[in-house]
Amino acid sequence: MSTVRGIGKAKALQIKAALELANRLGDPDYRNGEPVQSPQEAIKSVQSKLKGKKKEHFYMLCLDTRNRVNNTNQVSVGNLDSSIVHPREVFKDAISAYASTVIFVHNHPSGDLEPSSEDINLTKRLVEAGELLGIPVLDHIIVSDRGFTSLKSRNLI
């Protein structure tokens, strides 16, 4: 930890804790139990975790029977333009979280919101796996600092 004139170690730790608390309070899954009814509401729960990231991060939102986020899992961290995601690992976490349904969210550090062929193929595999397990995939959302794209709204799910 680097030092700043006038701020001791104890004060620096207080500031760090306050920033972490503010980060958590900004995420709806920590704050309230409102149902997720749109892609905008879904990305709010991971937006602060994805903002400004230089690598792809893939998250899964586990929803209960009333579409409330009961768990948010980081599935993988990739490189600049890809991440490795395997349905077995994804749904292991969904089963452990007693998810009724799931929503996937990942970022494109490049800012391009167009789903790649890999994004589309992965989504199809995840939807198939979810159907087999009885855990439907509600959406797969791609986010960047410029906005978001919902694969469901593009009829890709």
VEXVOLUM-388557 format. One record per residue (C-alpha): residue number from 0; residue in one letter; x, y, z. Coordinates in nm, 3 decimals. Example, Ala and Ser with C-alpha at 12.3 -4.5 7.8 and 13.67 -1.06 7.14 Angstrom:
BEGIN
ATOM   num   residu         x         y         z
ATOM     0        a     1.230    -0.450     0.780
ATOM     1        s     1.367    -0.106     0.714
END
This chain:
BEGIN
ATOM   num   residu         x         y         z
ATOM     0        m     0.000     0.000     0.000
ATOM     1        s     0.152     0.332    -0.103
ATOM     2        t     0.141     0.623     0.136
ATOM     3        v    -0.024     0.959     0.093
ATOM     4        r     0.086     1.250     0.306
ATOM     5        g    -0.163     1.300     0.587
ATOM     6        i    -0.332     0.961     0.547
ATOM     7        g    -0.211     0.686     0.775
ATOM     8        k    -0.259     0.313     0.735
ATOM     9        a    -0.578     0.303     0.944
ATOM    10        k    -0.742     0.586     0.748
ATOM    11        a    -0.640     0.427     0.417
ATOM    12        l    -0.807     0.102     0.522
ATOM    13        q    -1.123     0.292     0.619
ATOM    14        i    -1.132     0.459     0.278
ATOM    15        k    -1.078     0.126     0.104
ATOM    16        a    -1.360    -0.033     0.307
ATOM    17        a    -1.594     0.259     0.231
ATOM    18        l    -1.527     0.222    -0.142
ATOM    19        e    -1.600    -0.151    -0.130
ATOM    20        l    -1.923    -0.087     0.061
ATOM    21        a    -2.030     0.176    -0.193
ATOM    22        n    -1.952    -0.070    -0.471
ATOM    23        r    -2.172    -0.337    -0.312
ATOM    24        l    -2.455    -0.098    -0.234
ATOM    25        g    -2.458     0.006    -0.599
ATOM    26        d    -2.546    -0.350    -0.706
ATOM    27        p    -2.919    -0.432    -0.687
ATOM    28        d    -2.855    -0.793    -0.585
ATOM    29        y    -2.706    -0.659    -0.261
ATOM    30        r    -2.963    -0.386    -0.209
ATOM    31        n    -3.312    -0.505    -0.288
ATOM    32        g    -3.512    -0.806    -0.394
ATOM    33        e    -3.685    -0.652    -0.696
ATOM    34        p    -3.749    -0.889    -0.989
ATOM    35        v    -3.541    -0.851    -1.304
ATOM    36        q    -3.778    -0.754    -1.582
ATOM    37        s    -3.548    -0.615    -1.850
ATOM    38        p    -3.189    -0.637    -1.977
ATOM    39        q    -3.121    -0.295    -1.823
ATOM    40        e    -3.215    -0.425    -1.480
ATOM    41        a    -3.006    -0.740    -1.528
ATOM    42        i    -2.688    -0.554    -1.616
ATOM    43        k    -2.721    -0.320    -1.317
ATOM    44        s    -2.619    -0.603    -1.087
ATOM    45        v    -2.283    -0.653    -1.266
ATOM    46        q    -2.225    -0.316    -1.433
ATOM    47        s    -1.985    -0.188    -1.168
ATOM    48        k    -1.786    -0.513    -1.190
ATOM    49        l    -1.747    -0.480    -1.569
ATOM    50        k    -1.687    -0.108    -1.610
ATOM    51        g    -1.350    -0.033    -1.766
ATOM    52        k    -1.228    -0.394    -1.773
ATOM    53        k    -0.959    -0.468    -2.031
ATOM    54        k    -1.034    -0.841    -2.046
ATOM    55        e    -1.357    -1.029    -2.109
ATOM    56        h    -1.544    -1.117    -1.790
ATOM    57        f    -1.835    -1.362    -1.805
ATOM    58        y    -2.100    -1.352    -1.530
ATOM    59        m    -2.407    -1.556    -1.453
ATOM    60        l    -2.705    -1.415    -1.266
ATOM    61        c    -2.896    -1.686    -1.084
ATOM    62        l    -3.262    -1.597    -1.042
ATOM    63        d    -3.521    -1.743    -0.809
ATOM    64        t    -3.877    -1.836    -0.905
ATOM    65        r    -3.980    -1.468    -0.884
ATOM    66        n    -3.693    -1.352    -1.112
ATOM    67        r    -3.498    -1.196    -0.826
ATOM    68        v    -3.120    -1.225    -0.836
ATOM    69        n    -3.018    -1.461    -0.558
ATOM    70        n    -2.657    -1.508    -0.668
ATOM    71        t    -2.410    -1.352    -0.909
ATOM    72        n    -2.119    -1.571    -1.019
ATOM    73        q    -1.812    -1.475    -1.215
ATOM    74        v    -1.780    -1.771    -1.450
ATOM    75        s    -1.455    -1.678    -1.622
ATOM    76        v    -1.204    -1.410    -1.707
ATOM    77        g    -1.059    -1.431    -2.054
ATOM    78        n    -0.830    -1.216    -2.261
ATOM    79        l    -0.895    -0.914    -2.481
ATOM    80        d    -1.150    -1.080    -2.708
ATOM    81        s    -1.254    -1.416    -2.562
ATOM    82        s    -1.316    -1.612    -2.248
ATOM    83        i    -1.338    -1.984    -2.188
ATOM    84        v    -1.680    -2.092    -2.069
ATOM    85        h    -1.793    -2.453    -2.037
ATOM    86        p    -2.160    -2.540    -1.973
ATOM    87        r    -2.063    -2.801    -1.712
ATOM    88        e    -1.893    -2.541    -1.494
ATOM    89        v    -2.163    -2.280    -1.551
ATOM    90        f    -2.453    -2.500    -1.451
ATOM    91        k    -2.269    -2.654    -1.158
ATOM    92        d    -2.282    -2.309    -0.999
ATOM    93        a    -2.645    -2.256    -1.105
ATOM    94        i    -2.749    -2.585    -0.943
ATOM    95        s    -2.558    -2.498    -0.623
ATOM    96        a    -2.737    -2.161    -0.611
ATOM    97        y    -3.079    -2.326    -0.658
ATOM    98        a    -3.135    -2.112    -0.966
ATOM    99        s    -3.475    -2.128    -1.128
ATOM   100        t    -3.349    -1.942    -1.435
ATOM   101        v    -3.023    -1.772    -1.537
ATOM   102        i    -2.906    -1.470    -1.731
ATOM   103        f    -2.555    -1.445    -1.873
ATOM   104        v    -2.370    -1.117    -1.902
ATOM   105        h    -2.025    -1.058    -2.045
ATOM   106        n    -1.832    -0.757    -2.160
ATOM   107        h    -1.660    -0.670    -2.486
ATOM   108        p    -1.359    -0.456    -2.392
ATOM   109        s    -1.331    -0.344    -2.755
ATOM   110        g    -1.662    -0.162    -2.721
ATOM   111        d    -1.815    -0.357    -3.012
ATOM   112        l    -2.164    -0.468    -2.913
ATOM   113        e    -2.212    -0.705    -3.206
ATOM   114        p    -2.228    -1.069    -3.088
ATOM   115        s    -1.948    -1.277    -3.235
ATOM   116        s    -2.013    -1.618    -3.388
ATOM   117        e    -1.848    -1.763    -3.075
ATOM   118        d    -2.094    -1.568    -2.854
ATOM   119        i    -2.388    -1.704    -3.053
ATOM   120        n    -2.259    -2.064    -3.055
ATOM   121        l    -2.184    -2.054    -2.682
ATOM   122        t    -2.530    -1.916    -2.610
ATOM   123        k    -2.691    -2.198    -2.807
ATOM   124        r    -2.488    -2.456    -2.611
ATOM   125        l    -2.581    -2.293    -2.280
ATOM   126        v    -2.951    -2.280    -2.375
ATOM   127        e    -2.943    -2.651    -2.468
ATOM   128        a    -2.768    -2.743    -2.142
ATOM   129        g    -3.014    -2.533    -1.944
ATOM   130        e    -3.308    -2.703    -2.112
ATOM   131        l    -3.169    -3.046    -2.021
ATOM   132        l    -3.124    -2.943    -1.658
ATOM   133        g    -3.452    -2.755    -1.625
ATOM   134        i    -3.278    -2.420    -1.575
ATOM   135        p    -3.388    -2.195    -1.863
ATOM   136        v    -3.157    -1.926    -1.998
ATOM   137        l    -3.357    -1.602    -2.006
ATOM   138        d    -3.097    -1.389    -2.185
ATOM   139        h    -2.732    -1.340    -2.272
ATOM   140        i    -2.633    -0.976    -2.262
ATOM   141        i    -2.316    -0.822    -2.403
ATOM   142        v    -2.206    -0.496    -2.243
ATOM   143        s    -1.942    -0.236    -2.313
ATOM   144        d    -1.879     0.119    -2.203
ATOM   145        r    -2.101     0.221    -2.499
ATOM   146        g    -2.413     0.026    -2.400
ATOM   147        f    -2.546    -0.328    -2.426
ATOM   148        t    -2.696    -0.586    -2.662
ATOM   149        s    -2.946    -0.851    -2.560
ATOM   150        l    -2.925    -1.173    -2.760
ATOM   151        k    -3.286    -1.246    -2.666
ATOM   152        s    -3.405    -0.916    -2.812
ATOM   153        r    -3.223    -1.009    -3.134
ATOM   154        n    -3.406    -1.344    -3.139
ATOM   155        l    -3.079    -1.534    -3.094
ATOM   156        i    -3.223    -1.724    -2.795
END
